[in-house]
């Protein structure tokens, strides 16, 4: 294969049959269970990278079902998202994510820098309760629950939160093991169609684990729980800070 052909064809690994197609990526009937809780402010400051600023000692634990996504298929993810400020704007920093599908793990890490690892998250209705769970191997590391559609949530506030900027720390090593890329990436969700948003009583349990340390941000108080259903597009990102530059 000639060098010019490689330049034209190269998009992602592997060259001849990449793990995912070019984006942006559309999600239909994407379902969230988001439990917002108060945590240790010092722990947050240790984990959130500058120039992002922690505004309040708050974490959002998300369980997300994605039954229909272009290029990535049908999968579920779970993880912790931290509300932050960047240059005075409110946004969200993704601290960790756990998925059960290879293409979005590969694409998420390589394109944007999503901190994705392989695990077994789930989200389902159990009679009168919406239940989200995260298993890392045989170990249950997170369990969230919410009363199923007890009352409508504030749709305007939910939509505004979805439209806010999101931030990721993208790290790609060089072939010698040193950092080749270390950047703060900003991305947005676009073309959002909010189909429903509900709230109710919520609970969250986190268990210590060496390789899935979600309990490092302990649950001190559950603030709220929200269940929402929407269609949206995950747009491509841009670099807003280069740590090596």
N, C-alpha and C positions, 0 to 999 in steps of 0.2 A: 504494500500500500504506500502510495506516494505521500510526501509531507503535506502537499496542498490538499489532498483528499482527507487527511487526518484533520487539518484545520477546518475544513468545511463540515465534517461529520461530528467532530468532537463536541459533545454536550455534557455528558455525565459518564460515570463508570458503569459497566465496561463499555468500551468504544462501540462494539458491534451490536450490542443489545442492552441499552441502559436500563437501570432499575426503575426509572420513571420518565414520563414524557416532559417536554417543556411546559412551563406554566404560563399564565396563572391557572389556578385550580378552583373548580366550582364544587360546592358542597350543597346537597339537597337534603332537607329534613335532618339537619344537624341538631342534636339534642344535648343540652347541658344540664347538669346538676352542679351548681356552684355554691359552696358553703364558705362564707366569709367569717373569719375568726380573728380575735386579738391574740398576739403572741409577744414574745420577748423582744423589745426594741433593740437591745444590744446584739442579739443574734442576727436580726435583720441587717443591721449596719455592717456586720462582718461579712455578709454574703452578697450584698448588692454592690455592684461595681460602680465606681466613679466613672463619669460625671453624673450618673443617676443619683437622685437624692430620695431618701426614705421620708415620706410625708407623715406617716402614722404607723403604729405597730400593728399592721393588718396584713393578712394573707388570705388569698382566695384559693381554696382547693377545688379543682374542677374535675369532674367525670364527664366525658364527652363521647357520645355515640355518633359515628359517621357512617351511615349505611349506604351512602351513594356519593362518591367523590371521583372526579375525573382523574384518571391516572393512578390513583391510590386504592380504589376499591372500597371494601366494606371493613371497617375496623373501629376500635375503641381506644381511647387514651385517657390518662389521668395525670394530674400534676399540680404543682404549686405556682401561682402567679402573684406577684407582689406589686401593689399600687406604688407608683413612683412619680417624681417630678423630673423633667428634663428641660432645661432652659425655661423654667416657669410653666411648662405645659404638663398637664396630668396625663399619665399613661400607665402602662403595665409592663413589668419585667418578668419574663418567664424564667423561673429558677430551676425547675426540673420537670421532665415529662417521661411517661412510661406508656409504650404502645405494644400492640400484638400483631404488627404487620410490617414487613421489611421495607417496601417501597417508601412509605412516608417517614420511616426512620432514616433511610439513606438520603432521601430528598430533603427532609427537614434539616438534617445536619449539614449537608453539603451546600445547599442553596442559601439558607438563611442563618444557620447556626443554632437551630432548635436543640436544646439539651436532651435528646431523646435516647432512651434505652429500651431494650426488649423486656416486657413483662406481660402480665395478664390482667388488665383492667376490665371492668364490666359495669353496665348501667342498665337497670331494668325496674319495672314496676312489680312489686310484690304485694298483691291485694290492695291495701290502702296506703302503701308506702313506696316512695321512690328510693331505690337502694343503689349506691355506687360502691364498688369494691376494687381494691388493688392488691393483687398477689404477685410477689416476686419469688419465682419458683414455688415452693410449697408454703411460703410464709405470707400470711395476710398482714400487709403493712399499713393499709388504710381502709376504713369503713365509714361511709357517709350515708345519712338517711334524711328523708324529708317527708312530711305529710303530703300526700298526693293531691296537688291542685286545690289547696284549701281556699285560696283567694287569688284574685288577679294581682300581679305586680305592676309597678309603674312602668308602662311600656316606653315612655319617652326617656326615662333614666336608663332603662336597659339598652335601648338603641344607642344612646349617647356613649355608654360604656363600650359597646361593640365597635363604635366608630373611632374611639380614642387610639392614639398611636401605641404600638407595642414594641418592646425592645428585647434584644437577644445579644448574648456574648458569643460571637463566632470565633472558634479556634480551630485552625487547620495546621498540623505539624509539617515541617520540612522533612525531606528524606533522611536527614541526619538526626531527626528527633527534636530539633529546636523549633520554636514557633515560626511558621511561615506567614500565617494570617492570625491576627488577634484584633478584632474589630467589634465595635458596638453597632448593631444593625437595627434599623427602624423599619417596620412594615405595618400595613393597614389591612383591615378587612373591608371589602367594598361590595357594592350591589347587594346590600343586606335587605332581606325580606323577613321581617319578624312575624312569625305565625302565631305566637302565643308566649306569654310569660306569666308565671305563677309563683307564689310564695307560700310558706307554711312553716311549722316548727321544724327545726333541723338539729342534727347531732353529727359529730365527727370524732372518730377514734383513730389515732396514729400510733404505730408500734415501731420501736427502734429496729434498725436493720443496718448492717455494715455497708451494703452497696445500694440501698434505697433509703437514704437517711431523711425521710420526710419528717420524722419526729424531732429532728434538730430544730424545727420551728414549732414549738409545742403549742397545743390548743389551751389557751387560758380562758377564753370565753367565746362561744359561738354568737356572732352578731346577727347573721341572717342566713337564709337559705333560699335559693331561687332555681326554678326549673324553667327552661325556655326551649323553644323549637323555632328554627329559622333556616333559610337558605342564605348562602353567602359565598363570596369569592375571596380566596386567600391570594392576595396580590404579592408580587415580588417586592424585594426590599431595597434599601439604600444604606450605605455606610455613613454614620454620623460622627464616629470617633475612631481613630486608628491608634491603638496602644503601642504600635511599633514605629509609628511615623514621627 
